[in-house]
């Protein structure tokens, strides 16, 4: 088997406030470690020298200032590398976006001291799997409920819901046969509306970057909150922030694009279950969610009505 060549991943993060989210995501997917450097763009440094003189150049790297961060990580697993890139792209809302930063990779030779702290110890995994008191209480309550259901309706009722709630997302997608509405970040809002009209069974548009990764969603209500401003401006004039929003969208043009109104996406992974889909929809008061793979490519869309149809197939009632 050929030896896997390690890769150096370099992220120049323009928004330092996203550093914590990036490191957390990388740790979760198994990135073995990172080095963080305080950095600044050349344009910012030149402006500081002009304003304050050469003696204050080092202030650019002051941790209290809103400067950028450079993150270095060596990854020797190709799958983790691709997922790490996808996570970084998702967190900055696409490196194609202005003021997001840059990500690049470099092949490197021999590496010594690469620590796999991203892979939890067995003891950590065991303790993490132990349910907290609330989970234990909920489990007991569910157990009592199951016993009551069995005594009233028989064993078959329990078997049905156990089977249904464990249906994988990967099996639900083909059953529903819903094509997601996918738009680019620079798609004009008029076009977003047109595509949603052509696909009425899906209640939100999925916004992707040039790599095809999910960056956000535009629920129909969120789109209406903008598109209806020229028709109903009085609904937005009592709050200062809403007033500015009304001015910005008082005349809808092609300059108003999907990236400007998209929301942070709530999504499902293919290996999750019907139970997890329903819990997430209920928690966030959603009528539908996109399904993505580990690299955040949109694979399908699941609606609340579709979940009901899976659990109660038409023709069997």
Order of alpha helices (4+ residues) and beta strands (2+ residues): beta-alpha-beta-alpha-beta-alpha-beta-alpha-alpha-alpha-alpha-beta-alpha-beta-beta-alpha-alpha-beta-alpha-beta-beta-alpha
